[in-house]
Structures are given as C-alpha cells and as structure tokens.
Amino acid sequence: MRGAVGFRPPGGALVHPVTGAGPGWTPGAAVERLAGERATGALRGPAGTVYLVDGLVAHAESDRAPDLATLLTACGRLTRETWQEAVHRFGPHARVGEGLVEQGRLTRGELELCHLGALYDAACFLFDAADASGAPGVPNGHPAPACWTFTPGVRHWLGPVTSVGAHRLRREAARRQHLLDRIWPSAQFDTAPLCRAAPTAAPAPARHARRLRPPTRCQRELLDHADGRRTPAELARLLGRSAFATTADVRRLAAAGLLAGPDTGRTAAGTAHGALGGGPPRQASGGLHRRVPGAALAALAGDPRGPDPAAVPPGAAVLRGAAVPPTDTDPDIALLIRVRTLLEARL
C-alpha cells in the first residue's frame, strides 16, 4: 500500500532543513528538539518520515517497517478495497482513522493498537540504538539531520489516532535495539536478502547443541519464504507482521545457523540440518562467528513450546517438536496473534 495514497503539502509550503544540528546530532535528537518547540509538521529524511502535532509524535513511517494499511489488510481485518475507499473519502480531510471507526470497519481499540504498533515499529528503525541513547555520531550510515527537512503545518492523512512523546519513543527504540543486540550482536542480516543456510560438516560443541529449540510457527514461515531475494522488511510486509518481531526472529534463526545471507549461504552454520531432525547441529566453517551463537541461543532456552533436547533421544525430540499448528485464517484470531506479538515486544 506504500505510495498508493498520500497527500502532499501545498506547493507554497515552507520546507527547510533542520536547523541547529551539530556533528553529534541524530534524527532522534532532531525530533526531540522539534517536540520541545511544540512543533506541528513532518520531518522527512532518507530513512522515513515523522509527523508531529503540538510536539507529540502522531505518526511515523519507515521503509523498513510495514505501514498501518499492510498490517490491517494482510491479516484480513480489512480488504484493500475498503482501505482505499476510506483513504480517498476521508484522506483529504485527514480523518481516515475516524472514518473507519464511524463506518464500523474497526473498533477504536483495534485502530489504536495497530497504529501504536506501526508507530513504534517504524521508530525502531528511524532511531537506532546509538541514536536513541543519545550517543554522538551518525551510526549505521544514517544521514545527518542536515539531510532531513521539516515542513511546518503538515498533518498525516490518517488523522488523529494516538500520540507518543518524543523522549518516550526514543527510549522504546533504544530498548528494542538492545533486545536485538542481545539476540545477535550483528546487523548483517537485517537488510540483506535471506536464504536457508547450507549444512557443513563441522559439528557444534555439545553445549551449543543442547540449547537448540525447534523453530516456532512464525520462524518456520520465515524459513519457508526465505528465497534469497526477500529482505526482512519485505518478509514482514509479505506476512503482515511487525518488522521488529521479524528482525528478532531473523537474528534468532541466523544465530542458530538456519538462515544465511547471499554471501554466506554456502558457508554458514549447518545447525539447520540438526534442528530439523537430520542429525547433530553443525557449526560454520566460515561466515558467522563461532562464539556468538551459544550466547544468542540462550534466549531460546526459555521457550516453553519446545521440548528439551537433553531430556529425550536426539532426533525424536526434534521431530515431535517440529510439528507446526495450521495457520489460522480467521481475522479475529490473526488480530489476537498481533496483540500477543505487540505485548511480547513490550516485555
């Protein structure tokens, strides 16, 4: 749905670079500065757009995160036709959200929940860990605020739904980036096309093998769609999931040796062979570092849905735990699953 709709500011609208940005400024710092001035408008840059209303962040968009339309239509809660009709009818008046609620298409709670999820999701990638913690510099190749422009008075066509303080949003972005780094302290797979890892011959140490858990249903769906062409952001849009949750699962699968990028697919860890019941887990001969997977896989040890491989014979436990419940196509169940994912992201 990205790019299918949208309303640009009038041609005479004032667009100017963010001022007062020193060498240590970041996009998150620029948002906080505008929030301190109780500004209303759109802060646009190569990484995305942040909309402020009276100093509060009312909406955020990022190329690496699914937008609200994708989240609502992918789970079947709304059809594309219903969404497009609402946008064209209420978009010019900046009240698409209110229009959907008035028509009975969504409840107020559903709209606010999905909107907050999309807002936090986009902010997680607009403000990276160093940005959100206030560290100086321009991390991960993000452009300096001088590349960002602010258009005063512009409001998003979705209209008022929920708003978040800039400091709170920055703090949440830092928390999520910290969680991603605890799973796997490398962003090498966050933007790369993904594919299944190829098995290798070197067995992993027993202490790593005992921590392996069978992939969850969501992780198996990621593996099924990892065709070497789709990035995590594209997989999140395809499956209608949170980009943060998708990135977290990608890092878990990469740490387990089940996923690889295009340059590491032939040399990445072969633990996919063992995790799927084909034998003992295997360690990479090249590509990912050998020490990190043990620490990253500790996060999977607390998953109550998987059997303990140490308690039952190898292979049998994996095969029993590999059973995947059927995907639920009921829109209400899909929404409940989205609620659970959002709550898990807050833990």
C-alpha positions in Angstrom: 0.0 0.0 0.0 3.0 2.3 0.3 2.9 5.0 -2.3 -0.6 4.1 -3.4 -2.1 7.0 -1.4 -0.9 10.2 0.1 -1.5 13.9 0.2 1.3 16.4 -0.3 1.5 19.8 1.3 0.6 22.8 -0.9 3.2 24.0 -3.3 3.9 27.1 -1.3 4.5 25.2 1.9 7.8 26.1 3.6 10.3 23.3 3.6 13.6 23.9 5.3 16.5 21.8 6.7 16.5 21.0 10.4 18.5 23.9 12.0 20.8 23.8 14.9 22.1 20.3 14.3 25.7 19.9 15.3 28.1 17.0 14.5 26.7 14.8 17.3 23.0 15.3 16.4 20.9 12.4 15.1 17.4 12.2 13.7 16.1 11.3 17.2 17.7 14.4 18.7 16.1 16.5 15.9 12.6 15.0 16.8 13.2 15.9 20.4 14.2 19.4 19.5 11.1 19.9 17.5 9.0 18.4 20.2 10.5 20.9 22.7 9.3 23.6 20.4 5.8 22.1 20.3 6.1 21.9 16.5 3.5 20.6 14.1 4.6 19.2 10.8 6.5 16.5 9.0 10.2 15.7 9.5 11.3 13.9 6.3 14.5 12.2 5.5 16.0 9.2 3.6 15.1 6.8 6.4 11.5 7.8 6.7 9.1 10.4 8.0 8.0 11.5 11.4 4.8 13.5 11.9 4.4 15.8 15.0 1.3 17.5 16.3 1.9 20.1 19.1 5.2 18.5 19.9 3.9 14.9 20.1 4.7 12.2 17.6 1.4 11.3 15.9 2.7 9.0 13.1 6.0 7.6 11.8 6.8 5.8 8.6 9.9 3.8 7.6 10.9 1.9 4.5 11.9 -1.0 6.8 8.6 -1.4 8.6 5.1 -2.3 7.3 2.6 0.6 7.4 -0.8 0.5 9.0 -2.5 -0.4 5.8 -0.3 -3.5 5.4 -0.9 -4.6 8.9 -4.7 -4.3 8.7 -5.1 -5.8 5.2 -2.5 -8.7 5.5 -4.3 -10.2 8.5 -7.7 -9.9 6.7 -9.2 -7.4 9.1 -9.8 -5.0 6.2 -9.8 -5.6 2.5 -7.7 -3.4 0.2 -10.8 -2.1 -1.4 -12.2 -1.0 2.0 -8.9 0.7 2.9 -8.6 2.5 -0.4 -12.2 3.7 -0.3 -11.7 5.2 3.2 -8.4 6.9 2.1 -10.0 8.5 -0.9 -13.1 9.6 1.0 -11.6 10.8 4.3 -7.9 11.3 3.4 -8.2 14.8 2.0 -9.8 15.8 5.4 -7.0 14.0 7.4 -9.5 11.7 9.2 -9.1 8.2 7.7 -8.9 6.6 11.1 -12.0 8.3 12.4 -13.9 7.4 9.2 -13.1 3.7 9.6 -14.4 3.8 13.2 -17.5 5.7 12.2 -18.3 3.2 9.5 -17.9 0.3 11.9 -15.0 -1.1 9.9 -12.7 -1.0 13.0 -13.2 -0.5 16.7 -11.4 2.3 18.4 -9.3 -0.1 20.4 -8.3 -2.1 17.2 -7.3 1.1 15.4 -5.2 2.5 18.3 -3.5 -0.8 18.9 -2.5 -1.3 15.3 -1.5 2.3 15.0 0.8 2.2 18.0 2.3 -1.0 16.8 3.1 0.6 13.4 4.4 3.8 15.0 6.8 2.0 17.4 7.9 -0.3 14.6 8.9 2.5 12.3 10.6 4.4 15.1 12.7 1.4 16.0 14.4 1.7 12.6 14.3 5.5 12.3 16.1 5.8 15.7 18.8 3.2 16.0 20.4 2.2 19.3 23.1 4.8 19.3 20.7 7.5 18.2 18.1 6.5 20.9 20.6 6.5 23.7 21.8 9.9 22.7 25.3 8.8 21.7 27.2 11.2 19.4 27.8 10.5 15.8 25.8 9.2 12.9 25.5 5.4 13.4 24.8 2.7 10.9 25.2 5.1 8.0 22.1 7.2 8.9 22.2 10.6 7.2 22.9 13.6 9.4 19.9 15.8 10.3 21.1 18.2 7.7 19.7 15.8 5.2 16.3 15.9 6.9 13.8 18.6 6.1 10.9 19.8 8.2 7.6 21.0 6.7 5.6 23.0 9.3 1.8 22.5 9.4 1.7 19.2 7.6 -0.6 16.5 9.1 -0.7 12.9 8.1 -3.8 11.9 6.1 -4.6 9.2 8.7 -5.7 11.8 11.1 -5.6 11.8 14.9 -5.4 8.4 16.5 -2.7 8.2 19.2 0.3 10.3 20.1 3.6 9.5 21.8 6.1 11.8 23.5 9.4 12.1 21.6 11.5 11.1 24.6 9.4 8.0 25.3 9.6 7.0 21.6 13.3 7.3 21.6 13.6 5.3 24.8 11.5 2.5 23.4 13.6 2.4 20.2 16.7 2.0 22.3 15.1 -0.8 24.3 14.2 -2.7 21.2 17.6 -2.3 19.6 19.1 -3.5 22.8 17.0 -6.6 22.7 18.0 -7.2 19.1 21.7 -6.9 20.1 21.2 -9.4 22.9 19.8 -12.0 20.4 22.6 -11.5 17.9 25.0 -8.6 18.1 25.3 -8.0 14.3 23.0 -6.3 11.8 24.4 -8.1 8.8 21.2 -9.9 8.1 18.8 -7.0 8.9 18.7 -5.6 5.4 20.1 -8.5 3.3 18.2 -10.9 1.1 17.8 -14.1 3.1 18.0 -17.8 2.3 18.3 -21.1 4.2 21.7 -21.9 5.3 23.5 -24.8 3.7 24.8 -27.7 6.1 28.5 -28.1 6.7 30.5 -30.9 8.2 31.9 -29.4 11.4 29.8 -30.4 14.4 28.9 -27.8 17.0 30.1 -28.2 20.6 27.6 -30.1 22.8 26.9 -27.0 25.0 25.5 -25.2 21.9 23.6 -28.2 20.6 21.7 -28.7 23.9 20.4 -25.1 23.7 18.7 -25.6 20.3 15.0 -25.4 20.1 12.8 -26.3 17.1 11.7 -23.2 15.1 8.3 -21.7 16.1 5.5 -21.5 13.6 6.4 -17.9 12.8 10.0 -18.8 12.3 9.1 -21.7 10.0 7.1 -19.3 7.9 10.1 -17.1 7.6 12.2 -20.0 6.6 9.6 -21.1 4.0 9.7 -17.6 2.4 13.4 -17.0 2.6 14.1 -17.5 -1.1 17.4 -15.5 -1.4 15.6 -12.4 -2.8 13.5 -11.1 0.1 14.9 -8.9 2.9 13.5 -9.0 6.5 11.4 -5.8 5.7 9.9 -7.5 2.6 9.2 -10.6 4.6 7.5 -8.6 7.3 5.2 -6.9 4.6 4.5 -10.2 2.9 3.4 -11.9 6.1 1.8 -8.8 7.6 4.0 -8.8 10.8 5.9 -6.3 12.9 9.3 -5.5 11.4 10.8 -5.6 14.8 9.4 -9.1 15.6 10.5 -10.3 12.2 14.0 -8.9 12.6 14.2 -10.6 16.0 13.2 -13.9 14.6 15.7 -13.5 11.7 18.5 -12.9 14.2 17.5 -15.9 16.2 17.5 -18.1 13.1 20.8 -16.7 11.9 22.3 -17.4 15.4 21.0 -20.9 15.1 22.6 -21.3 11.7 19.2 -21.7 9.9 19.4 -18.5 7.8 22.1 -17.0 5.8 22.7 -14.0 3.5 23.5 -14.3 -0.2 27.3 -14.2 0.5 27.2 -16.7 3.4 24.7 -19.2 2.3 27.3 -21.8 1.3 29.5 -21.4 4.4 27.0 -20.5 7.1 26.4 -22.8 10.1 24.6 -26.0 9.3 22.6 -26.3 12.5 19.5 -26.2 10.3 20.3 -29.9 9.5 20.3 -30.8 13.2 17.4 -28.6 14.2 15.1 -30.1 11.6 15.9 -33.7 12.6 18.6 -34.6 10.2 21.4 -35.1 12.7 23.5 -33.2 15.2 23.8 -29.4 14.9 26.7 -28.2 12.9 29.0 -25.2 13.2 30.1 -22.9 10.4 33.4 -23.2 8.8 33.2 -19.6 7.8 30.8 -16.7 7.9 29.3 -16.2 11.3 31.5 -16.2 14.5 31.5 -19.4 16.4 31.3 -17.9 19.9 28.2 -15.8 19.5 25.6 -18.5 18.7 25.9 -20.0 22.2 25.1 -16.7 23.8 22.4 -15.9 21.4 20.6 -19.2 21.6 20.3 -18.8 25.4 17.3 -16.6 24.6 15.6 -19.6 23.0 16.1 -21.8 26.0 13.1 -20.4 27.9 10.6 -21.1 25.1 8.0 -23.4 26.8 6.6 -24.6 23.5 9.7 -26.6 22.6 10.8 -29.9 24.1 14.1 -30.2 25.9 16.5 -32.0 23.6 18.6 -33.1 26.6 15.6 -34.9 28.1 14.8 -37.2 25.2 16.8 -39.0 22.5 18.3 -36.8 19.8 16.2 -36.6 16.6 13.0 -37.8 18.2 12.5 -34.7 20.3 13.2 -32.5 17.4 10.7 -34.3 15.2 8.0 -34.2 17.8 8.6 -30.5 18.5 8.7 -29.7 14.8 5.0 -30.2 14.4 3.6 -26.8 13.3 0.0 -25.8 14.1 -2.0 -24.8 11.0 -2.0 -21.1 10.1 -5.2 -19.5 11.3 -7.0 -17.5 8.6 -9.7 -16.1 10.9 -9.2 -12.3 11.0 -10.1 -12.1 14.7 -7.6 -14.8 15.6 -5.0 -13.1 13.4 -5.6 -9.8 15.3 -5.2 -11.6 18.7 -1.9 -13.0 17.5 -0.9 -9.5 16.6 -1.8 -8.3 20.1 0.3 -11.1 21.6 3.2 -10.1 19.4 2.9 -6.5 20.4 2.8 -7.4 24.1 5.8 -9.6 23.7 7.7 -6.8 22.2 7.0 -4.8 25.4 8.4 -7.4 27.7 
